[in-house]
Amino acid sequence: LDAIMAGNAERVAANRALFDAFVSSRGDLDCMPSDHGLTAFPRWTGGDATALDERLRDRFDTGIVPGHWFEMPDRFRVGLSGDTDDLGRALDRLGACLDSF
């Protein structure tokens, strides 16, 4: 268990900071700073995030969880617990997808 947990707190803190910086650079996303937890739930000003999810999967080989599953269609869920480099690449793809709208 110690080996599995090693570095988790530091990685998640780095991922939160990376995600927060990404959101703050975007005019089309609104989200509270991710101070706690392993997921974020930003609001997309472009409307129903199902369209964002579909384009992101089809054109950018990346996924989000659209908010319609949570009865909040203009939001989507992003995981923050994975590898920091992977998250950075995913945010780059998400940014490119958002720019394509």
N, CA and C atoms as an extended XYZ file, in Angstrom:
303
Properties=species:S:1:pos:R:3:atomname:S:1:resname:S:1:resid:I:1 pbc="F F F"
N         0.827       -1.195        0.000 N   LEU     1
C         0.000        0.000        0.000 CA  LEU     1
C         0.874        1.263        0.000 C   LEU     1
N         1.964        1.242        0.762 N   ASP     2
C         2.853        2.400        0.790 CA  ASP     2
C         3.418        2.701       -0.595 C   ASP     2
N         3.783        1.668       -1.327 N   ALA     3
C         4.334        1.864       -2.673 CA  ALA     3
C         3.268        2.443       -3.614 C   ALA     3
N         2.038        2.006       -3.474 N   ILE     4
C         0.955        2.504       -4.326 CA  ILE     4
C         0.665        3.968       -4.018 C   ILE     4
N         0.658        4.322       -2.752 N   MET     5
C         0.316        5.675       -2.323 CA  MET     5
C         1.466        6.672       -2.461 C   MET     5
N         2.671        6.193       -2.636 N   ALA     6
C         3.847        7.071       -2.696 CA  ALA     6
C         3.700        8.111       -3.811 C   ALA     6
N         3.812        9.356       -3.465 N   GLY     7
C         3.757       10.431       -4.442 CA  GLY     7
C         2.372       10.880       -4.860 C   GLY     7
N         1.323       10.213       -4.366 N   ASN     8
C        -0.032       10.574       -4.789 CA  ASN     8
C        -0.395       12.013       -4.452 C   ASN     8
N        -0.132       12.435       -3.221 N   ALA     9
C        -0.520       13.784       -2.805 CA  ALA     9
C         0.187       14.841       -3.657 C   ALA     9
N         1.448       14.633       -3.928 N   GLU    10
C         2.200       15.583       -4.733 CA  GLU    10
C         1.701       15.620       -6.174 C   GLU    10
N         1.420       14.447       -6.733 N   ARG    11
C         0.934       14.374       -8.108 CA  ARG    11
C        -0.426       15.044       -8.230 C   ARG    11
N        -1.328       14.753       -7.314 N   VAL    12
C        -2.663       15.352       -7.379 CA  VAL    12
C        -2.570       16.871       -7.203 C   VAL    12
N        -1.714       17.342       -6.324 N   ALA    13
C        -1.534       18.785       -6.147 CA  ALA    13
C        -1.020       19.425       -7.440 C   ALA    13
N        -0.074       18.780       -8.087 N   ALA    14
C         0.441       19.286       -9.358 CA  ALA    14
C        -0.652       19.284      -10.429 C   ALA    14
N        -1.459       18.232      -10.455 N   ASN    15
C        -2.540       18.136      -11.435 CA  ASN    15
C        -3.598       19.204      -11.195 C   ASN    15
N        -3.929       19.443       -9.935 N   ARG    16
C        -4.897       20.499       -9.625 CA  ARG    16
C        -4.384       21.853      -10.104 C   ARG    16
N        -3.117       22.141       -9.823 N   ALA    17
C        -2.532       23.414      -10.251 CA  ALA    17
C        -2.538       23.535      -11.773 C   ALA    17
N        -2.211       22.461      -12.467 N   LEU    18
C        -2.214       22.441      -13.930 CA  LEU    18
C        -3.618       22.703      -14.463 C   LEU    18
N        -4.609       22.017      -13.891 N   PHE    19
C        -5.990       22.188      -14.322 CA  PHE    19
C        -6.482       23.603      -14.035 C   PHE    19
N        -6.196       24.112      -12.845 N   ASP    20
C        -6.637       25.463      -12.485 CA  ASP    20
C        -6.046       26.507      -13.429 C   ASP    20
N        -4.773       26.352      -13.781 N   ALA    21
C        -4.143       27.278      -14.719 CA  ALA    21
C        -4.810       27.193      -16.091 C   ALA    21
N        -5.128       25.984      -16.520 N   PHE    22
C        -5.807       25.799      -17.799 CA  PHE    22
C        -7.154       26.518      -17.795 C   PHE    22
N        -7.960       26.279      -16.773 N   VAL    23
C        -9.289       26.893      -16.705 CA  VAL    23
C        -9.179       28.414      -16.664 C   VAL    23
N        -8.242       28.926      -15.898 N   SER    24
C        -8.125       30.380      -15.788 CA  SER    24
C        -7.671       31.025      -17.099 C   SER    24
N        -7.082       30.238      -17.992 N   SER    25
C        -6.657       30.766      -19.287 CA  SER    25
C        -7.781       30.744      -20.325 C   SER    25
N        -8.908       30.166      -19.967 N   ARG    26
C       -10.006       29.970      -20.910 CA  ARG    26
C       -11.173       30.894      -20.583 C   ARG    26
N       -11.704       31.562      -21.579 N   GLY    27
C       -12.898       32.370      -21.393 CA  GLY    27
C       -14.177       31.576      -21.525 C   GLY    27
N       -14.077       30.331      -21.988 N   ASP    28
C       -15.260       29.514      -22.227 CA  ASP    28
C       -15.492       28.468      -21.138 C   ASP    28
N       -14.694       28.496      -20.073 N   LEU    29
C       -14.863       27.579      -18.951 CA  LEU    29
C       -14.953       28.361      -17.653 C   LEU    29
N       -15.759       27.835      -16.761 N   ASP    30
C       -15.903       28.437      -15.440 CA  ASP    30
C       -15.849       27.301      -14.426 C   ASP    30
N       -14.955       27.447      -13.446 N   CYS    31
C       -14.814       26.387      -12.447 CA  CYS    31
C       -14.156       26.952      -11.198 C   CYS    31
N       -14.657       26.521      -10.056 N   MET    32
C       -14.000       26.876       -8.808 CA  MET    32
C       -12.617       26.250       -8.793 C   MET    32
N       -11.649       26.879       -8.113 N   PRO    33
C       -10.331       26.241       -7.997 CA  PRO    33
C       -10.463       24.857       -7.366 C   PRO    33
N        -9.713       23.919       -7.883 N   SER    34
C        -9.793       22.540       -7.396 CA  SER    34
C        -8.824       22.352       -6.231 C   SER    34
N        -9.268       22.758       -5.055 N   ASP    35
C        -8.446       22.664       -3.848 CA  ASP    35
C        -8.485       21.275       -3.218 C   ASP    35
N        -9.533       20.509       -3.492 N   HIS    36
C        -9.725       19.201       -2.863 CA  HIS    36
C       -10.281       18.226       -3.896 C   HIS    36
N       -10.163       16.976       -3.621 N   GLY    37
C       -10.773       15.955       -4.460 CA  GLY    37
C        -9.933       15.553       -5.653 C   GLY    37
N       -10.477       14.578       -6.372 N   LEU    38
C        -9.769       13.989       -7.512 CA  LEU    38
C       -10.437       14.293       -8.838 C   LEU    38
N       -11.524       15.057       -8.814 N   THR    39
C       -12.216       15.422      -10.047 CA  THR    39
C       -12.567       16.906      -10.015 C   THR    39
N       -12.810       17.452      -11.189 N   ALA    40
C       -13.295       18.818      -11.333 CA  ALA    40
C       -14.541       18.765      -12.206 C   ALA    40
N       -15.379       19.788      -12.093 N   PHE    41
C       -16.668       19.794      -12.781 CA  PHE    41
C       -16.926       21.175      -13.394 C   PHE    41
N       -16.109       21.555      -14.405 N   PRO    42
C       -16.254       22.890      -14.982 CA  PRO    42
C       -17.538       23.058      -15.785 C   PRO    42
N       -17.948       24.320      -15.894 N   ARG    43
C       -19.092       24.690      -16.741 CA  ARG    43
C       -18.535       25.194      -18.062 C   ARG    43
N       -19.094       24.707      -19.157 N   TRP    44
C       -18.725       25.146      -20.495 CA  TRP    44
C       -19.764       26.144      -20.964 C   TRP    44
N       -19.330       27.322      -21.353 N   THR    45
C       -20.264       28.359      -21.790 CA  THR    45
C       -20.836       28.081      -23.173 C   THR    45
N       -20.336       27.053      -23.846 N   GLY    46
C       -20.801       26.717      -25.187 CA  GLY    46
C       -22.089       25.929      -25.240 C   GLY    46
N       -22.634       25.554      -24.088 N   GLY    47
C       -23.899       24.826      -24.085 CA  GLY    47
C       -23.762       23.421      -23.547 C   GLY    47
N       -24.482       22.510      -24.164 N   ASP    48
C       -24.530       21.123      -23.723 CA  ASP    48
C       -23.174       20.459      -23.963 C   ASP    48
N       -22.552       19.982      -22.920 N   ALA    49
C       -21.214       19.387      -23.010 CA  ALA    49
C       -21.204       18.045      -23.731 C   ALA    49
N       -22.365       17.508      -24.075 N   THR    50
C       -22.400       16.275      -24.860 CA  THR    50
C       -21.747       16.508      -26.222 C   THR    50
N       -22.003       17.657      -26.827 N   ALA    51
C       -21.379       17.982      -28.121 CA  ALA    51
C       -19.864       18.101      -27.966 C   ALA    51
N       -19.429       18.682      -26.864 N   LEU    52
C       -17.995       18.786      -26.594 CA  LEU    52
C       -17.383       17.401      -26.439 C   LEU    52
N       -18.029       16.537      -25.687 N   ASP    53
C       -17.545       15.178      -25.479 CA  ASP    53
C       -17.448       14.422      -26.800 C   ASP    53
N       -18.473       14.531      -27.631 N   GLU    54
C       -18.470       13.811      -28.908 CA  GLU    54
C       -17.333       14.278      -29.813 C   GLU    54
N       -17.147       15.598      -29.916 N   ARG    55
C       -16.075       16.119      -30.768 CA  ARG    55
C       -14.705       15.764      -30.186 C   ARG    55
N       -14.586       15.858      -28.878 N   LEU    56
C       -13.323       15.535      -28.220 CA  LEU    56
C       -12.938       14.080      -28.462 C   LEU    56
N       -13.897       13.171      -28.392 N   ARG    57
C       -13.630       11.752      -28.640 CA  ARG    57
C       -13.341       11.483      -30.112 C   ARG    57
N       -14.183       12.053      -30.991 N   ASP    58
C       -14.062       11.770      -32.425 CA  ASP    58
C       -12.817       12.365      -33.061 C   ASP    58
N       -12.492       13.596      -32.696 N   ARG    59
C       -11.406       14.303      -33.382 CA  ARG    59
C       -10.106       14.376      -32.594 C   ARG    59
N       -10.185       14.191      -31.260 N   PHE    60
C        -8.998       14.421      -30.434 CA  PHE    60
C        -8.620       13.229      -29.554 C   PHE    60
N        -9.334       12.114      -29.717 N   ASP    61
C        -9.014       10.868      -29.008 CA  ASP    61
C        -8.848       11.077      -27.495 C   ASP    61
N        -9.762       11.861      -26.919 N   THR    62
C        -9.733       12.182      -25.496 CA  THR    62
C       -11.164       12.215      -24.999 C   THR    62
N       -11.368       11.901      -23.732 N   GLY    63
C       -12.720       11.859      -23.212 CA  GLY    63
C       -12.920       12.666      -21.948 C   GLY    63
N       -14.150       13.107      -21.781 N   ILE    64
C       -14.649       13.733      -20.563 CA  ILE    64
C       -15.934       13.006      -20.205 C   ILE    64
N       -16.493       13.290      -19.065 N   VAL    65
C       -17.805       12.748      -18.713 CA  VAL    65
C       -18.794       13.901      -18.806 C   VAL    65
N       -19.680       13.886      -19.810 N   PRO    66
C       -20.603       15.007      -19.971 CA  PRO    66
C       -21.593       15.107      -18.809 C   PRO    66
N       -21.961       16.350      -18.515 N   GLY    67
C       -22.784       16.631      -17.347 CA  GLY    67
C       -24.211       16.142      -17.416 C   GLY    67
N       -24.685       15.715      -18.591 N   HIS    68
C       -26.063       15.217      -18.640 CA  HIS    68
C       -26.244       14.012      -17.718 C   HIS    68
N       -25.159       13.290      -17.428 N   TRP    69
C       -25.229       12.157      -16.505 CA  TRP    69
C       -25.491       12.611      -15.070 C   TRP    69
N       -25.282       13.891      -14.812 N   PHE    70
C       -25.454       14.462      -13.477 CA  PHE    70
C       -26.561       15.514      -13.458 C   PHE    70
N       -27.360       15.532      -14.539 N   GLU    71
C       -28.446       16.493      -14.707 CA  GLU    71
C       -27.944       17.937      -14.718 C   GLU    71
N       -26.753       18.121      -15.248 N   MET    72
C       -26.147       19.450      -15.413 CA  MET    72
C       -25.470       19.481      -16.781 C   MET    72
N       -26.254       19.618      -17.862 N   PRO    73
C       -25.721       19.422      -19.215 CA  PRO    73
C       -24.637       20.390      -19.650 C   PRO    73
N       -24.516       21.547      -19.019 N   ASP    74
C       -23.481       22.492      -19.443 CA  ASP    74
C       -22.158       22.282      -18.710 C   ASP    74
N       -22.046       21.196      -17.963 N   ARG    75
C       -20.832       20.874      -17.203 CA  ARG    75
C       -20.275       19.529      -17.658 C   ARG    75
N       -19.035       19.273      -17.271 N   PHE    76
C       -18.420       17.980      -17.555 CA  PHE    76
C       -17.410       17.664      -16.462 C   PHE    76
N       -17.153       16.379      -16.292 N   ARG    77
C       -16.239       15.935      -15.241 CA  ARG    77
C       -14.879       15.607      -15.838 C   ARG    77
N       -13.838       16.019      -15.108 N   VAL    78
C       -12.457       15.763      -15.503 CA  VAL    78
C       -11.753       15.101      -14.320 C   VAL    78
N       -11.059       14.007      -14.572 N   GLY    79
C       -10.282       13.342      -13.534 CA  GLY    79
C        -8.924       14.000      -13.359 C   GLY    79
N        -8.496       14.127      -12.101 N   LEU    80
C        -7.243       14.811      -11.795 CA  LEU    80
C        -6.227       13.919      -11.097 C   LEU    80
N        -6.445       12.621      -11.074 N   SER    81
C        -5.572       11.751      -10.286 CA  SER    81
C        -4.539       10.978      -11.102 C   SER    81
N        -4.571       11.111      -12.413 N   GLY    82
C        -3.659       10.340      -13.249 CA  GLY    82
C        -2.279       10.960      -13.385 C   GLY    82
N        -1.539       10.459      -14.318 N   ASP    83
C        -0.190       10.937      -14.604 CA  ASP    83
C        -0.244       12.405      -15.057 C   ASP    83
N         0.630       13.233      -14.521 N   THR    84
C         0.618       14.663      -14.811 CA  THR    84
C         0.901       14.948      -16.284 C   THR    84
N         1.839       14.241      -16.887 N   ASP    85
C         2.121       14.448      -18.309 CA  ASP    85
C         0.903       14.098      -19.161 C   ASP    85
N         0.215       13.005      -18.803 N   ASP    86
C        -1.008       12.620      -19.530 CA  ASP    86
C        -2.076       13.694      -19.391 C   ASP    86
N        -2.243       14.224      -18.184 N   LEU    87
C        -3.224       15.282      -17.985 CA  LEU    87
C        -2.863       16.506      -18.823 C   LEU    87
N        -1.611       16.863      -18.859 N   GLY    88
C        -1.188       18.003      -19.679 CA  GLY    88
C        -1.542       17.814      -21.139 C   GLY    88
N        -1.283       16.623      -21.666 N   ARG    89
C        -1.627       16.333      -23.063 CA  ARG    89
C        -3.143       16.375      -23.266 C   ARG    89
N        -3.893       15.838      -22.308 N   ALA    90
C        -5.357       15.849      -22.408 CA  ALA    90
C        -5.889       17.281      -22.381 C   ALA    90
N        -5.324       18.125      -21.545 N   LEU    91
C        -5.765       19.523      -21.499 CA  LEU    91
C        -5.412       20.251      -22.787 C   LEU    91
N        -4.269       19.925      -23.389 N   ASP    92
C        -3.929       20.497      -24.693 CA  ASP    92
C        -4.984       20.112      -25.724 C   ASP    92
N        -5.394       18.861      -25.716 N   ARG    93
C        -6.415       18.391      -26.655 CA  ARG    93
C        -7.757       19.032      -26.361 C   ARG    93
N        -8.097       19.129      -25.075 N   LEU    94
C        -9.357       19.786      -24.710 CA  LEU    94
C        -9.351       21.241      -25.167 C   LEU    94
N        -8.239       21.926      -24.988 N   GLY    95
C        -8.144       23.308      -25.454 CA  GLY    95
C        -8.317       23.426      -26.958 C   GLY    95
N        -7.683       22.526      -27.697 N   ALA    96
C        -7.824       22.536      -29.161 CA  ALA    96
C        -9.267       22.255      -29.572 C   ALA    96
N        -9.902       21.342      -28.866 N   CYS    97
C       -11.299       21.029      -29.157 CA  CYS    97
C       -12.181       22.230      -28.855 C   CYS    97
N       -11.997       22.848      -27.719 N   LEU    98
C       -12.793       24.041      -27.375 CA  LEU    98
C       -12.592       25.130      -28.417 C   LEU    98
N       -11.363       25.299      -28.869 N   ASP    99
C       -11.061       26.316      -29.886 CA  ASP    99
C       -11.756       26.021      -31.209 C   ASP    99
N       -12.094       24.757      -31.458 N   SER   100
C       -12.703       24.385      -32.737 CA  SER   100
C       -14.188       24.712      -32.802 C   SER   100
N       -14.778       25.127      -31.708 N   PHE   101
C       -16.192       25.496      -31.711 CA  PHE   101
C       -16.367       26.949      -32.107 C   PHE   101
